[in-house]
C-alpha cells in the first residue's frame, strides 16, 4: 500500500495510487485529446514532479479526479463534472442542476460509456453509474449499518430480516456515504448542494452565445456555376454511386439509406481507384464489455451539442469560463458558417485558414505551412479557426480534409494550444456519414460540407428531388447527424462531445511515419501508403477536373461500383469474380451429378470443378462483363457442362485423359453458351451501360 497526502489527511492507496474502482469505462479509448493537453498546460514538472499521464481511459479519469481534488474541488463535485447525468433532454431535472451541468459542459466533455464506479477520498465513499445505465449496480443497507454494493444480487448471503433498505443505482445517479457523520446521502441532496454554490444560470445567460441567435451578415453565400461545380466533383473524388445511393436518399428521406453490412470491394490501400483518405480508417465498435445503446429509443441520453471557442479554466469558477459558442448541430449550413465567420462578440476571434497549396508542391511542405499559418493566427488572438478548401482551381489543390484536421489537432496538442483553439471545417470533400464521423473523431468541432449541400440543391433543380432546397439540405444534415449518433452509440457513447477527438478508429494501409506524426495514437497494424502517395492521389483527382494537357473535360461522374456492381473498364472490383470461380465449380459438379450419376469418380469431379473455375475466370475477364455482367456467367457454367455432356460421351478414351478431354469440350460449350447470353444482353443493353 502507498499513501498520499491530500489536504490535511493521509489516504491509504492501492498500487498504483487511485481514488476509483471500476467495473469498466468506455468512451474515448486510447485518446490523447484536448483534456490530457489541458492538464499538461496547467501542470508543470515542478508541481507534480515527473508527469505520468497514463494512456488508459480508466487511468486518465482517475488522474483527472485526483488532479481536481488536489486543487480544492471536492470529490463528489469532481465526479459530477466528469460523469454528468443526461441533463440536456430531461424535462424533470431542476434548473439549478441543469445550469451546473451546462456550465461545466462548456469546458469539458463528459466521460461517456458503460461504467459503474466506486470512489473514495478517505472521508466519504460513493458510487456512480454512467448516464446510460449500462452497468448493473445494486445496494443493500443492513440493520447493523453495513452498506453492501455490487453488480449482482446475492453476492453475500444475508437474512432478509436484516435488510433495512435496498435499491439499485439508476443511470447518472450517485450514492454517497459520509463516514464521518455516519450518513447515507441521497442523490438529490448531493447534487443540489453543489448546484447552488454559484449562480451558474446567470453566468450562462451573460456569456454563452448560441449559434441560432447570431445575426445573418449582410453578405451573399458563395455559389458555384454548374460547370465549376462539375469540376469540383471531380477534384474531390465524387462518384455517381455516392450521389445516387447516398446523398440523394439522405436529402429525400432525412435518414441514412439502408445498405449491405459487408463491403466486398478492395481495401483502399489495395484498390486501383484513388479512394478518399477516409476509406483508410475503419470504425471500432463495442466489444463484450462495451454494450451498444439504442440511439433511437434511448434518445433522452443522447446529446448533439458542441461548443466552439477557448475552453475555460476548470480550477476556477468564473463567469468568463462559459464564453463559448453553442452549436446544436455540428453539421453546418453555409449560412451558419457565414454567421460564425463574421460574428462580432466579445471573447471571440475567428480566422479563416486556407487548406490550398500550389500543385506539384510536396504535401509535407503544405502541412508545415499550415502549422505556421495556424500559429500566426493563434498569436493574433484567434480562438476559432475555420479550415477552408474553397478556391480550388487549375493551379491550386486542397490538403485532404481529414489529414488537415487530424494533423492540426495533434500539432496543437503537442504545442499545448488545443484548449485555446477550436477547429471548424469548411470542405467540399465530405459527403458520406463515415466521412463526417472520422472528421469529428479526429478533432473537428463542426463541419460545413458546402459542395455536398450544393449537390442537394442541384438534385432539386434538375428534378431528381421534388422538394424545397432548404428543406432538402436540412434533411441531409439531419441524416448525417443521426448517422453519426448511431455510429457512436455502437461504442456505448451517447454524446457527440464525447465522440469528438476520441479517435476510435483503426487505420489500414498508411505507413507508420504518417500515423505517428499526423494521426498520433491511432491503431495501425498494417502499413501502406505514405504522404507522397496521398499527395499523388490528390493530384490525380485534380487532373480529372483540370486536364493539364488541355484535352477537354468530361463532366460525367465515374461509376466505379463501390455501392453496387457496375460494368465498364473503370469499375471497382468486387468479390464476384471469386464467387464465379467457386460457384462455377459447384455448378459443374451438380450438373454432372444430375446427368451422369452412375459414372462419377473423385477424378471426374475434380476435373469438373477445375474446368468450372476456369470458365468462371474466363467469364469474369471477357468482354461478356460489359454486355451482361459477370454474375450472369455463373449459372451458365453448369448449363454449359450439361450442354456439352453429349460431346463428352462421345470421347472414346478412358481414365484421366478421357475425363480431361471431356472437361475441355464441356468448358468450350459453357463459354459458347455464355457468349450467346452476352449477345442477347447486348441487344437489350448497350455495351458499358452504367445502369
Secondary structure, 3 states (H helix, E strand, C coil): CEEEEECCEEEEECCCCCCEEECCCCCCCCCCCHHHHHHHHHCCHHHHCCCCCCCCHHHHHHHHHHHHHHCCCCHHHHHHHHCCCCCCCCCCCCHHHHHHHHHHHCCCCCCCCCCEEEEECCCEEEEEECCCCCCCCEEEEECCCCEEEECCCCCCCCCHHHEEEEEECCCCCEEEEECCCCEEECHHHHHHHHHCCCCHHHHHHHHCEEHHHCCCCCCCCCCCCHHHHHHHHHHCCCCHHHHHHHHHHHHHHCCCCCCCCCCCCCCCCCCCCCCCHHHHEEECCCCCCCCCCCCCCCHHHCECCEEECCCCCCCCCCHHHHCCEEECCCECCHHHHHHHHCCCCCCCCEEEEECEEECCCCHHHHHHHHHHHHHHHHHCCCCEEEEECCCCCCCEEECCHHHHHHHHHHHHHHCCCHHHCEEEEECCCCCCHHHHHHHHHCCCCEEECHHHHHHHHHHHHCCCCCCCHHHHHHHHHHHHHHHHHHHHHCCCCCEHHHHCCCCCEEEEEECHHHHHHHCCCCEEEEEEECHHHHHHHHHHHHHHHCCCCCCCCCCCCCCCCCCCCCCCCCCCCCCHHHHHHHHHHHHHHHHHHHHCHHHCCHHHHHHHHHHHHHHHHHHHHCCHHHHHCCCHHHHHHHHHHHHCHHHHHCCCCCHHHHHHHHHHHHHHHHHHHHHHHHHHHHHHCCCCCCC
